Amino acid sequence: MAYVHVRHRVKDFAAWKSVFDNAIKMRKTSGEKSYQVLQPENDPNNLVLLFEWDSLANARKFLASTELKSAMKQAGVIEEPEVYFLKEAARGKV
């Protein structure tokens, strides 16, 4: 599987989440399989996102799309995201 890790700040989490949720069809059609939204305990507008994708090629294409850039602007993303394209190296349970 392919993964994307994104970190960025937003103006208001609730407003961002609404736009994020409304974009689910666009994300799924592009190859996104699952997501996690994480926040530091004391900073709800500082987001860490982990996405599972069907391929890194589809993830790269989506992250470069004008549709995503437009949605991010509408959602109130206030800084350039840090993005990492990742492949799984190991998995386990303890």
N, CA, C and O atoms as a MOPAC input file, in Angstrom:
PM7 MOZYME 1SCF
protein

 N      0.82800 1    -1.18800 1     0.00000 1
 C      0.00000 1     0.00000 1     0.00000 1
 C      0.86800 1     1.24600 1     0.00000 1
 O      2.04500 1     1.21500 1     0.35800 1
 N      0.26000 1     2.32400 1    -0.40500 1
 C      0.92400 1     3.62000 1    -0.45600 1
 C      0.26900 1     4.54500 1     0.57100 1
 O     -0.93300 1     4.46000 1     0.82600 1
 N      1.06900 1     5.41300 1     1.14200 1
 C      0.58100 1     6.32100 1     2.17400 1
 C      1.05800 1     7.73700 1     1.88900 1
 O      2.08400 1     7.95700 1     1.24700 1
 N      0.27900 1     8.68700 1     2.38900 1
 C      0.66800 1    10.09600 1     2.33300 1
 C      0.48800 1    10.66800 1     3.73000 1
 O     -0.55900 1    10.50400 1     4.35600 1
 N      1.52300 1    11.34000 1     4.20300 1
 C      1.50600 1    12.03500 1     5.49800 1
 C      1.53000 1    13.52500 1     5.18700 1
 O      2.40100 1    13.99800 1     4.45600 1
 N      0.57400 1    14.26200 1     5.74100 1
 C      0.48000 1    15.71300 1     5.51100 1
 C      0.38000 1    16.40700 1     6.86600 1
 O     -0.33300 1    15.95400 1     7.76100 1
 N      1.11100 1    17.51900 1     7.00000 1
 C      0.97200 1    18.35800 1     8.18500 1
 C      0.74900 1    19.78900 1     7.71900 1
 O      1.51400 1    20.31200 1     6.90800 1
 N     -0.29600 1    20.41400 1     8.23200 1
 C     -0.53400 1    21.83100 1     7.94400 1
 C     -1.43800 1    22.45200 1     8.98900 1
 O     -2.07400 1    21.75300 1     9.77700 1
 N     -1.48600 1    23.76900 1     8.98500 1
 C     -2.33200 1    24.52500 1     9.91000 1
 C     -3.55700 1    25.02500 1     9.16300 1
 O     -3.50400 1    25.31100 1     7.96700 1
 N     -4.66900 1    25.12400 1     9.89900 1
 C     -5.91800 1    25.64000 1     9.34600 1
 C     -6.43400 1    26.76700 1    10.24400 1
 O     -6.07400 1    26.85300 1    11.41800 1
 N     -7.28000 1    27.62500 1     9.67600 1
 C     -7.86600 1    28.71600 1    10.46900 1
 C     -8.79600 1    28.19000 1    11.54300 1
 O     -8.74900 1    28.63800 1    12.68900 1
 N     -9.65000 1    27.23300 1    11.17100 1
 C    -10.67800 1    26.72000 1    12.07700 1
 C    -10.93800 1    25.25900 1    11.74200 1
 O    -11.34300 1    24.93700 1    10.62500 1
 N    -10.70500 1    24.37400 1    12.70600 1
 C    -10.83300 1    22.95100 1    12.43400 1
 C    -12.22900 1    22.56600 1    11.95200 1
 O    -12.35300 1    21.81300 1    10.98500 1
 N    -13.27400 1    23.05800 1    12.59500 1
 C    -14.63900 1    22.67400 1    12.22000 1
 C    -14.93900 1    23.06100 1    10.77100 1
 O    -15.54400 1    22.28200 1    10.03400 1
 N    -14.52500 1    24.24600 1    10.36600 1
 C    -14.74500 1    24.67900 1     8.98300 1
 C    -13.93300 1    23.81600 1     8.01800 1
 O    -14.43100 1    23.41600 1     6.96600 1
 N    -12.68400 1    23.53300 1     8.37900 1
 C    -11.83600 1    22.67700 1     7.54700 1
 C    -12.46200 1    21.28900 1     7.40200 1
 O    -12.52100 1    20.74600 1     6.29900 1
 N    -12.92700 1    20.72000 1     8.51000 1
 C    -13.46600 1    19.35900 1     8.50300 1
 C    -14.70700 1    19.26100 1     7.62400 1
 O    -14.91700 1    18.24200 1     6.96600 1
 N    -15.52100 1    20.29500 1     7.60400 1
 C    -16.70500 1    20.30100 1     6.75600 1
 C    -16.32300 1    20.19100 1     5.27500 1
 O    -16.90300 1    19.39500 1     4.53600 1
 N    -15.35900 1    20.98300 1     4.85600 1
 C    -14.90100 1    20.92600 1     3.45700 1
 C    -14.25000 1    19.57300 1     3.18600 1
 O    -14.48700 1    18.97400 1     2.13600 1
 N    -13.43700 1    19.08600 1     4.11500 1
 C    -12.76900 1    17.78600 1     3.98500 1
 C    -13.80900 1    16.67500 1     3.79200 1
 O    -13.67100 1    15.84200 1     2.89600 1
 N    -14.83700 1    16.66600 1     4.62300 1
 C    -15.87700 1    15.64500 1     4.52300 1
 C    -16.64400 1    15.73500 1     3.20500 1
 O    -16.99900 1    14.70900 1     2.62500 1
 N    -16.89900 1    16.93800 1     2.73700 1
 C    -17.63000 1    17.12000 1     1.47800 1
 C    -16.82300 1    16.70200 1     0.25700 1
 O    -17.38700 1    16.51000 1    -0.82100 1
 N    -15.51200 1    16.55900 1     0.41100 1
 C    -14.64100 1    16.17300 1    -0.71100 1
 C    -14.40200 1    14.66800 1    -0.76100 1
 O    -13.54900 1    14.21500 1    -1.52400 1
 N    -15.11900 1    13.89300 1     0.01900 1
 C    -14.83400 1    12.45500 1     0.10400 1
 C    -14.99900 1    11.74400 1    -1.23800 1
 O    -14.20300 1    10.86200 1    -1.56100 1
 N    -15.99900 1    12.10100 1    -2.01300 1
 C    -16.19800 1    11.44300 1    -3.30800 1
 C    -15.01500 1    11.72100 1    -4.22900 1
 O    -14.53000 1    10.81500 1    -4.90800 1
 N    -14.54800 1    12.96800 1    -4.25600 1
 C    -13.40200 1    13.34300 1    -5.08300 1
 C    -12.16600 1    12.56000 1    -4.64100 1
 O    -11.40100 1    12.08300 1    -5.48000 1
 N    -11.96900 1    12.42800 1    -3.33200 1
 C    -10.79700 1    11.72900 1    -2.81000 1
 C    -10.87500 1    10.23700 1    -3.13100 1
 O     -9.88400 1     9.64100 1    -3.55200 1
 N    -12.04000 1     9.63600 1    -2.93500 1
 C    -12.20800 1     8.20800 1    -3.19700 1
 C    -11.99800 1     7.89300 1    -4.67700 1
 O    -11.31400 1     6.92800 1    -5.01900 1
 N    -12.58500 1     8.70300 1    -5.54800 1
 C    -12.43600 1     8.50600 1    -6.99400 1
 C    -10.97600 1     8.60400 1    -7.42000 1
 O    -10.56200 1     7.96000 1    -8.38300 1
 N    -10.19800 1     9.40900 1    -6.70000 1
 C     -8.78300 1     9.59200 1    -7.03300 1
 C     -7.89500 1     8.46100 1    -6.51900 1
 O     -6.73400 1     8.35900 1    -6.91400 1
 N     -8.43300 1     7.60600 1    -5.63700 1
 C     -7.66300 1     6.46100 1    -5.17400 1
 C     -7.41600 1     6.40200 1    -3.68100 1
 O     -6.74600 1     5.48600 1    -3.20400 1
 N     -7.94700 1     7.36900 1    -2.92700 1
 C     -7.77800 1     7.32100 1    -1.47100 1
 C     -8.59100 1     6.15900 1    -0.91000 1
 O     -9.74400 1     5.95300 1    -1.29100 1
 N     -7.97300 1     5.39700 1     0.00600 1
 C     -8.61500 1     4.23800 1     0.61300 1
 C     -9.06300 1     4.49800 1     2.04600 1
 O    -10.11100 1     4.00300 1     2.46300 1
 N     -8.29200 1     5.26200 1     2.80100 1
 C     -8.64900 1     5.56500 1     4.18800 1
 C     -7.86200 1     6.78000 1     4.64300 1
 O     -6.91800 1     7.21600 1     3.98500 1
 N     -8.27400 1     7.31900 1     5.79000 1
 C     -7.58100 1     8.48500 1     6.33300 1
 C     -7.65200 1     8.49000 1     7.84900 1
 O     -8.51200 1     7.84800 1     8.45200 1
 N     -6.73700 1     9.22200 1     8.44700 1
 C     -6.75700 1     9.54700 1     9.86600 1
 C     -6.44800 1    11.02900 1     9.97600 1
 O     -5.55100 1    11.53200 1     9.30000 1
 N     -7.18100 1    11.72400 1    10.82200 1
 C     -6.92200 1    13.13000 1    11.12300 1
 C     -6.47600 1    13.18600 1    12.57900 1
 O     -7.20400 1    12.75600 1    13.47400 1
 N     -5.28800 1    13.71200 1    12.81200 1
 C     -4.71000 1    13.78700 1    14.14900 1
 C     -4.40600 1    15.23800 1    14.50000 1
 O     -4.10000 1    16.04900 1    13.62600 1
 N     -4.49600 1    15.55400 1    15.79000 1
 C     -4.23400 1    16.90700 1    16.28100 1
 C     -3.40500 1    16.83300 1    17.55800 1
 O     -3.58500 1    15.91900 1    18.36300 1
 N     -2.50100 1    17.78500 1    17.74600 1
 C     -1.87200 1    17.88700 1    19.06000 1
 C     -2.94800 1    18.18000 1    20.10900 1
 O     -3.94900 1    18.83300 1    19.81400 1
 N     -2.74300 1    17.71000 1    21.29000 1
 C     -3.73100 1    17.83900 1    22.36200 1
 C     -4.15600 1    19.28500 1    22.61500 1
 O     -5.31700 1    19.53900 1    22.93400 1
 N     -3.24000 1    20.22100 1    22.47600 1
 C     -3.53100 1    21.61600 1    22.82000 1
 C     -3.54900 1    22.55700 1    21.61600 1
 O     -3.49400 1    23.77300 1    21.79500 1
 N     -3.62600 1    22.02300 1    20.38800 1
 C     -3.58300 1    22.87500 1    19.19400 1
 C     -4.44900 1    22.25100 1    18.09300 1
 O     -3.90900 1    21.64700 1    17.16600 1
 N     -5.77800 1    22.38400 1    18.17200 1
 C     -6.67400 1    21.68700 1    17.25000 1
 C     -6.59000 1    22.15400 1    15.79200 1
 O     -7.12500 1    21.48500 1    14.90800 1
 N     -5.93900 1    23.27200 1    15.52900 1
 C     -5.82000 1    23.76100 1    14.15400 1
 C     -4.49700 1    23.37300 1    13.49800 1
 O     -4.21600 1    23.78200 1    12.37100 1
 N     -3.69700 1    22.59300 1    14.19300 1
 C     -2.43800 1    22.07600 1    13.66500 1
 C     -2.67300 1    20.59800 1    13.35400 1
 O     -2.69900 1    19.76900 1    14.26400 1
 N     -2.84200 1    20.26900 1    12.08800 1
 C     -3.30500 1    18.93400 1    11.71300 1
 C     -2.19200 1    18.05700 1    11.16500 1
 O     -1.30700 1    18.51400 1    10.44300 1
 N     -2.26300 1    16.79700 1    11.52700 1
 C     -1.42900 1    15.75300 1    10.94600 1
 C     -2.40700 1    14.75900 1    10.31900 1
 O     -3.28900 1    14.23200 1    10.99700 1
 N     -2.24200 1    14.51100 1     9.03500 1
 C     -3.15600 1    13.66100 1     8.28600 1
 C     -2.39400 1    12.46700 1     7.72600 1
 O     -1.29000 1    12.62300 1     7.20500 1
 N     -2.96900 1    11.29200 1     7.82900 1
 C     -2.37500 1    10.09300 1     7.25600 1
 C     -3.41700 1     9.44600 1     6.35200 1
 O     -4.51600 1     9.10200 1     6.78700 1
 N     -3.04800 1     9.28900 1     5.09300 1
 C     -3.94300 1     8.72100 1     4.08700 1
 C     -3.35800 1     7.43500 1     3.53400 1
 O     -2.14700 1     7.32900 1     3.34200 1
 N     -4.21600 1     6.45900 1     3.27800 1
 C     -3.82400 1     5.25800 1     2.55500 1
 C     -4.36100 1     5.39600 1     1.13000 1
 O     -5.52300 1     5.75200 1     0.93400 1
 N     -3.52000 1     5.11700 1     0.14500 1
 C     -3.87000 1     5.26100 1    -1.26700 1
 C     -3.68000 1     3.94900 1    -2.01000 1
 O     -2.94600 1     3.07100 1    -1.55800 1
 N     -4.33600 1     3.82100 1    -3.13700 1
 C     -4.15900 1     2.62700 1    -3.96400 1
 C     -2.79600 1     2.61100 1    -4.64600 1
 O     -2.27600 1     1.53900 1    -4.95300 1
 N     -2.20500 1     3.79300 1    -4.89000 1
 C     -0.85900 1     3.86200 1    -5.47300 1
 C     -0.25900 1     5.24100 1    -5.18400 1
 O     -0.97900 1     6.22400 1    -5.00700 1
 N      1.07200 1     5.28900 1    -5.14200 1
 C      1.74200 1     6.58200 1    -4.96600 1
 C      1.52400 1     7.47700 1    -6.17300 1
 O      1.44500 1     8.69700 1    -6.03300 1
 N      1.42600 1     6.88900 1    -7.35400 1
 C      1.19200 1     7.69100 1    -8.56500 1
 C     -0.13700 1     8.43200 1    -8.46400 1
 O     -0.20300 1     9.61700 1    -8.79000 1
 N     -1.19500 1     7.76100 1    -8.02100 1
 C     -2.49100 1     8.41800 1    -7.87700 1
 C     -2.46100 1     9.46600 1    -6.76700 1
 O     -3.07400 1    10.52600 1    -6.89700 1
 N     -1.75900 1     9.17900 1    -5.68900 1
 C     -1.64400 1    10.14800 1    -4.60000 1
 C     -0.93000 1    11.40400 1    -5.08100 1
 O     -1.38100 1    12.51500 1    -4.80100 1
 N      0.16800 1    11.24400 1    -5.79400 1
 C      0.91600 1    12.40500 1    -6.31500 1
 C      0.05200 1    13.22700 1    -7.26900 1
 O      0.05100 1    14.45700 1    -7.21600 1
 N     -0.67800 1    12.53900 1    -8.13800 1
 C     -1.54900 1    13.22500 1    -9.10100 1
 C     -2.61000 1    14.03600 1    -8.35800 1
 O     -2.85600 1    15.19300 1    -8.69900 1
 N     -3.23900 1    13.43800 1    -7.34700 1
 C     -4.27800 1    14.12900 1    -6.59300 1
 C     -3.71400 1    15.33400 1    -5.85000 1
 O     -4.31200 1    16.40900 1    -5.87200 1
 N     -2.57800 1    15.16700 1    -5.19600 1
 C     -2.01400 1    16.27600 1    -4.42600 1
 C     -1.55200 1    17.42800 1    -5.30800 1
 O     -1.40500 1    18.54900 1    -4.82100 1
 N     -1.32300 1    17.18300 1    -6.57800 1
 C     -0.94400 1    18.24100 1    -7.51600 1
 C     -2.14900 1    18.86300 1    -8.21300 1
 O     -1.98900 1    19.81800 1    -8.97300 1
 N     -3.34200 1    18.34600 1    -7.97100 1
 C     -4.52300 1    18.77500 1    -8.71900 1
 C     -5.01200 1    20.16900 1    -8.31200 1
 O     -4.86600 1    20.58900 1    -7.16400 1
 N     -5.58300 1    20.86000 1    -9.27100 1
 C     -6.17300 1    22.17400 1    -9.00400 1
 C     -7.40800 1    22.03900 1    -8.12100 1
 O     -7.72500 1    22.95100 1    -7.35700 1
 N     -8.11400 1    20.90100 1    -8.21800 1
 C     -9.29500 1    20.67600 1    -7.38700 1
 C     -8.91100 1    20.63800 1    -5.90400 1
 O     -9.59900 1    21.21700 1    -5.06400 1
 N     -7.81300 1    19.95600 1    -5.59200 1
 C     -7.37400 1    19.90300 1    -4.19700 1
 C     -6.92000 1    21.27200 1    -3.72700 1
 O     -7.26200 1    21.68900 1    -2.62000 1
 N     -6.16600 1    21.97000 1    -4.53800 1
 C     -5.69100 1    23.30500 1    -4.15000 1
 C     -6.87300 1    24.24300 1    -3.86500 1
 O     -6.84000 1    25.02100 1    -2.91100 1
 N     -7.89700 1    24.16100 1    -4.68700 1
 C     -9.09300 1    24.96700 1    -4.48900 1
 C     -9.80400 1    24.58300 1    -3.18900 1
 O    -10.22300 1    25.45300 1    -2.42500 1
 N     -9.93600 1    23.29200 1    -2.94500 1
 C    -10.59300 1    22.82600 1    -1.72000 1
 C     -9.81000 1    23.25000 1    -0.48300 1
 O    -10.40600 1    23.62900 1     0.52500 1
 N     -8.49400 1    23.19100 1    -0.54500 1
 C     -7.66600 1    23.59800 1     0.59600 1
 C     -7.83800 1    25.08600 1     0.89200 1
 O     -7.90300 1    25.49500 1     2.05100 1
 N     -7.91000 1    25.88300 1    -0.15900 1
 C     -8.12600 1    27.32000 1     0.03600 1
 C     -9.49000 1    27.56100 1     0.67500 1
 O     -9.60600 1    28.34200 1     1.61900 1
 N    -10.51900 1    26.89500 1     0.16500 1
 C    -11.87500 1    27.02800 1     0.70200 1
 C    -11.93500 1    26.56200 1     2.16100 1
 O    -12.68200 1    27.12200 1     2.96400 1
 N    -11.15000 1    25.53900 1     2.49900 1
 C    -11.16800 1    24.96600 1     3.84400 1
 C    -10.40800 1    25.80400 1     4.87000 1
 O    -10.51500 1    25.55500 1     6.07000 1
 N     -9.64500 1    26.79100 1     4.41000 1
 C     -8.92700 1    27.64600 1     5.34400 1
 C     -7.55300 1    27.14400 1     5.73400 1
 O     -7.08500 1    27.42100 1     6.83800 1
 N     -6.89200 1    26.40400 1     4.84200 1
 C     -5.50900 1    26.00500 1     5.09600 1
 C     -4.65600 1    27.26800 1     5.02900 1
 O     -4.70600 1    27.99100 1     4.03400 1
 N     -3.87700 1    27.54100 1     6.07100 1
 C     -3.17700 1    28.82600 1     6.16600 1
 C     -1.66300 1    28.72600 1     6.00500 1
 O     -0.96100 1    29.72300 1     6.17300 1
 N     -1.15700 1    27.55700 1     5.68600 1
 C      0.26900 1    27.44600 1     5.40300 1
 C      0.50100 1    26.32000 1     4.41600 1
 O     -0.32400 1    25.41700 1     4.27400 1
 N      1.62700 1    26.38600 1     3.74200 1
 C      1.98800 1    25.34300 1     2.78500 1
 C      2.12000 1    24.01400 1     3.53300 1
 O      2.82800 1    23.94200 1     4.53700 1
 N      1.45700 1    22.97500 1     3.06300 1
 C      1.53500 1    21.69500 1     3.77400 1
 C      2.90300 1    21.03400 1     3.61200 1
 O      3.57400 1    21.19100 1     2.59200 1
 N      3.29100 1    20.29900 1     4.63700 1
 C      4.44000 1    19.39200 1     4.54800 1
 C      3.87000 1    18.05800 1     4.10600 1
 O      2.97000 1    17.52600 1     4.75600 1
 N      4.37600 1    17.51000 1     3.01300 1
 C      3.82600 1    16.28100 1     2.44700 1
 C      4.94100 1    15.25100 1     2.29800 1
 O      6.02800 1    15.55500 1     1.80700 1
 N      4.64800 1    14.02300 1     2.73300 1
 C      5.56100 1    12.90000 1     2.57600 1
 C      4.81300 1    11.76800 1     1.89800 1
 O      3.73600 1    11.37200 1     2.34400 1
 N      5.38000 1    11.24900 1     0.82500 1
 C      4.83600 1    10.07600 1     0.14100 1
 C      5.58500 1     8.86700 1     0.69600 1
 O      6.81400 1     8.82000 1     0.65400 1
 N      4.84000 1     7.88900 1     1.21700 1
 C      5.44400 1     6.79400 1     1.97100 1
 C      5.01500 1     5.43400 1     1.43900 1
 O      3.90500 1     5.26700 1     0.93500 1
 N      5.91100 1     4.47200 1     1.56000 1
 C      5.56000 1     3.07900 1     1.28900 1
 C      5.77300 1     2.30100 1     2.57700 1
 O      6.63800 1     2.63900 1     3.38500 1
 N      4.98800 1     1.27400 1     2.75600 1
 C      5.07400 1     0.49000 1     3.99100 1
 C      6.34300 1    -0.33700 1     3.99100 1
 O      6.65100 1    -1.03400 1     3.02400 1
 N      7.07900 1    -0.24800 1     5.10300 1
 C      8.30800 1    -1.02200 1     5.26400 1
 C      8.11300 1    -2.18500 1     6.22800 1
 O      8.80400 1    -3.19800 1     6.11700 1
 N      7.19000 1    -2.05900 1     7.16800 1
 C      6.91900 1    -3.13600 1     8.12400 1
 C      5.58200 1    -2.85800 1     8.80100 1
 O      5.11900 1    -1.71800 1     8.84500 1
 N      4.97800 1    -3.90300 1     9.32200 1
 C      3.70700 1    -3.76000 1    10.05400 1
 C      3.65600 1    -4.85800 1    11.11400 1
 O      4.14600 1    -5.96600 1    10.89600 1
 N      3.06600 1    -4.54400 1    12.24900 1
 C      2.95600 1    -5.55400 1    13.27900 1
 C      1.97000 1    -5.12600 1    14.34700 1
 O      1.46300 1    -4.00500 1    14.32500 1
 N      1.70400 1    -6.01100 1    15.26800 1
 C      0.85300 1    -5.73600 1    16.41200 1
 C      1.60700 1    -6.16100 1    17.65000 1
 O      2.35800 1    -7.13600 1    17.63200 1
 N      1.39900 1    -5.42200 1    18.72700 1
 C      2.04900 1    -5.78000 1    20.00000 1
 C      1.00700 1    -5.95600 1    21.07700 1
 O      1.34700 1    -6.25800 1    22.22100 1

